Amino acid sequence: MIQKAVIEMNLELKLMESYNDGLSKGIIKGENAANRRTALRMLRANEPVEKIASYTNLTDEEIQDLSSQVK
């Protein structure tokens, strides 16, 4: 009986860890998407790459890649 409860608790813990891991990854992905949108707006406003990098935490290379999308 106790062994079954321990197994169930371990399964529940693993499910919670998986959920939290997925949630964290989703939050990071969402933050990155928001930073990329911000960088695109800043590029359209002709802001310097250094300023964009400072505000968005994107690398200069990521910003240069985004600059090809600016019209």
MARBA-3410 file (N, C-alpha, C, O; in Angstrom, 1 decimal):
71
0.8,-1.2,0.0,0.0,0.0,0.0,0.9,1.3,0.0,0.6,2.2,-0.8 ~ 1.8,1.3,0.9,2.7,2.5,1.0,3.6,2.5,-0.3,3.8,3.6,-0.8 ~ 4.0,1.4,-0.8,4.8,1.4,-2.0,4.0,1.9,-3.2,4.6,2.7,-4.0 ~ 2.7,1.6,-3.3,1.9,2.1,-4.4,1.8,3.6,-4.3,1.8,4.3,-5.3 ~ 1.6,4.2,-3.0,1.5,5.6,-2.8,2.8,6.3,-3.2,2.7,7.4,-3.8
3.9,5.7,-2.9,5.2,6.3,-3.3,5.3,6.3,-4.8,5.8,7.3,-5.4 ~ 4.9,5.3,-5.5,5.0,5.2,-7.0,4.1,6.3,-7.5,4.5,7.0,-8.5 ~ 2.9,6.4,-7.0,2.0,7.5,-7.5,2.5,8.9,-7.3,2.4,9.7,-8.1 ~ 3.2,9.1,-6.1,3.7,10.4,-5.8,4.9,10.7,-6.8,5.0,11.8,-7.2 ~ 5.7,9.7,-7.1,6.8,9.9,-8.0,6.3,10.2,-9.4,6.9,11.1,-10.1
5.2,9.5,-9.8,4.6,9.8,-11.1,4.1,11.3,-11.2,4.3,12.0,-12.2 ~ 3.4,11.7,-10.1,2.9,13.0,-10.0,4.0,14.0,-10.0,3.9,15.1,-10.7 ~ 5.1,13.8,-9.3,6.2,14.7,-9.3,6.8,14.8,-10.7,7.2,15.9,-11.1 ~ 7.0,13.7,-11.4,7.5,13.7,-12.8,6.6,14.5,-13.7,7.1,15.3,-14.6 ~ 5.3,14.4,-13.6,4.4,15.1,-14.4,4.5,16.6,-14.1,4.4,17.4,-15.0
4.6,17.0,-12.8,4.7,18.4,-12.5,6.0,19.0,-13.0,6.0,20.1,-13.5 ~ 7.1,18.2,-12.9,8.4,18.7,-13.5,8.3,18.8,-15.0,8.8,19.8,-15.5 ~ 7.7,17.9,-15.7,7.5,18.0,-17.1,6.6,19.3,-17.5,7.0,20.0,-18.4 ~ 5.6,19.5,-16.7,4.7,20.6,-16.9,5.5,21.9,-16.7,5.4,22.8,-17.6 ~ 6.2,22.0,-15.6,7.0,23.2,-15.4,8.1,23.5,-16.4,8.3,24.6,-16.8
8.7,22.4,-16.9,9.7,22.5,-17.9,9.1,23.0,-19.2,9.7,23.9,-19.8 ~ 8.0,22.5,-19.6,7.3,23.0,-20.8,6.8,24.4,-20.6,6.9,25.2,-21.6 ~ 6.3,24.8,-19.5,5.9,26.1,-19.2,7.1,27.1,-19.3,7.0,28.2,-19.9 ~ 8.2,26.7,-18.7,9.4,27.6,-18.8,9.9,27.8,-20.2,10.2,28.9,-20.6 ~ 9.9,26.7,-21.0,10.3,26.8,-22.4,9.3,27.7,-23.2,9.8,28.5,-24.0
8.1,27.6,-22.9,7.1,28.4,-23.6,7.2,29.9,-23.2,7.1,30.7,-24.1 ~ 7.5,30.2,-22.0,7.7,31.6,-21.6,9.0,32.1,-22.3,8.9,33.3,-22.8 ~ 10.0,31.4,-22.3,11.3,31.8,-23.0,11.0,32.1,-24.5,11.4,33.1,-25.0 ~ 10.3,31.1,-25.1,10.0,31.3,-26.5,9.1,32.5,-26.8,9.4,33.3,-27.7 ~ 8.2,32.8,-25.9,7.3,34.0,-26.0,8.1,35.3,-25.8,7.9,36.2,-26.5
9.0,35.3,-24.8,9.9,36.4,-24.6,10.8,36.7,-25.8,10.9,37.9,-26.2 ~ 11.3,35.6,-26.4,12.2,35.8,-27.6,11.4,36.4,-28.7,11.9,37.2,-29.5 ~ 10.2,35.9,-28.9,9.3,36.4,-30.0,9.0,37.9,-29.8,9.0,38.6,-30.8 ~ 8.7,38.3,-28.6,8.4,39.7,-28.3,9.7,40.5,-28.5,9.5,41.6,-29.0 ~ 10.8,40.0,-28.1,12.1,40.8,-28.3,12.3,40.9,-29.8,12.8,42.0,-30.3
12.0,39.9,-30.6,12.3,40.0,-32.1,11.3,41.0,-32.7,11.7,41.8,-33.6 ~ 10.0,41.1,-32.2,9.1,42.1,-32.7,9.5,43.5,-32.4,9.4,44.4,-33.2 ~ 10.0,43.6,-31.1,10.5,44.9,-30.7,11.7,45.4,-31.6,11.8,46.5,-32.0 ~ 12.6,44.4,-31.8,13.8,44.7,-32.6,13.4,45.1,-34.1,13.9,46.1,-34.6 ~ 12.4,44.5,-34.6,11.9,44.9,-35.9,11.3,46.3,-35.9,11.6,47.1,-36.9
10.6,46.6,-34.9,10.0,48.0,-34.8,11.2,49.0,-34.7,11.1,50.1,-35.3 ~ 12.1,48.7,-33.9,13.3,49.6,-33.7,14.1,49.7,-35.0,14.6,50.8,-35.3 ~ 14.2,48.6,-35.7,15.0,48.7,-37.0,14.2,49.6,-38.0,14.8,50.4,-38.7 ~ 12.9,49.5,-38.0,12.1,50.3,-38.9,12.2,51.8,-38.5,12.0,52.7,-39.4 ~ 12.5,52.0,-37.2,12.6,53.4,-36.8,14.1,53.9,-36.9,14.5,54.9,-36.4
14.9,53.0,-37.5,16.3,53.3,-37.8,17.1,53.5,-36.5,18.1,54.3,-36.5 ~ 16.8,52.8,-35.5,17.6,52.8,-34.2,18.9,52.0,-34.5,18.9,51.1,-35.2 ~ 20.0,52.4,-33.8,21.2,51.7,-34.0,21.2,50.3,-33.4,20.5,50.0,-32.4 ~ 22.0,49.4,-34.0,22.0,48.0,-33.6,22.4,47.9,-32.1,21.8,47.0,-31.4 ~ 23.3,48.7,-31.7,23.8,48.6,-30.3,22.6,48.9,-29.3,22.5,48.2,-28.3
21.8,49.9,-29.7,20.6,50.2,-28.8,19.6,49.1,-28.8,19.1,48.7,-27.8 ~ 19.4,48.5,-30.0,18.4,47.4,-30.1,18.9,46.2,-29.3,18.1,45.6,-28.6 ~ 20.2,45.9,-29.4,20.7,44.8,-28.6,20.6,45.0,-27.2,20.2,44.1,-26.4 ~ 20.8,46.3,-26.7,20.7,46.6,-25.3,19.2,46.4,-24.8,19.0,46.0,-23.7 ~ 18.3,46.8,-25.6,16.9,46.8,-25.2,16.2,45.4,-25.3,15.3,45.1,-24.6
16.7,44.6,-26.3,16.1,43.3,-26.5,16.9,42.1,-26.1,16.3,41.0,-26.1 ~ 18.1,42.3,-25.8,19.0,41.1,-25.4,19.3,40.2,-26.6,19.7,39.0,-26.4 ~ 19.0,40.7,-27.8,19.3,39.9,-29.0,20.8,40.2,-29.4,21.3,41.2,-29.0 ~ 21.4,39.2,-30.0,22.8,39.4,-30.5,22.8,40.3,-31.7,21.8,40.5,-32.4 ~ 24.0,40.9,-32.0,24.1,41.7,-33.2,23.8,40.9,-34.4,23.1,41.4,-35.4
24.2,39.6,-34.4,23.9,38.7,-35.6,22.4,38.5,-35.7,21.9,38.5,-36.9 ~ 21.7,38.3,-34.6,20.2,38.1,-34.7,19.6,39.3,-35.3,18.6,39.2,-36.1 ~ 20.0,40.5,-34.8,19.5,41.8,-35.3,19.8,42.0,-36.8,18.9,42.4,-37.5 ~ 21.0,41.6,-37.2,21.3,41.7,-38.6,20.4,40.8,-39.5,20.0,41.2,-40.6 ~ 20.1,39.6,-39.0,19.2,38.7,-39.7,17.8,39.3,-39.8,17.2,39.1,-40.8
17.4,39.9,-38.7,16.1,40.6,-38.8,16.0,41.7,-39.7,14.9,42.0,-40.3 ~ 17.1,42.4,-39.9,17.1,43.6,-40.7,16.7,43.3,-42.2,16.3,44.2,-42.9 ~ 16.9,42.1,-42.6,16.5,41.7,-43.9,15.0,41.7,-44.1,14.5,41.7,-45.2 ~ 14.3,41.7,-43.0,12.8,41.6,-43.0,12.2,43.0,-43.0,11.0,43.2,-43.2 ~ 13.0,44.0,-42.8,12.5,45.4,-42.7,12.3,46.0,-44.0,13.1,45.9,-44.9
11.1,46.6,-44.2,10.7,47.1,-45.5,10.4,48.6,-45.3,10.1,49.3,-46.3
END
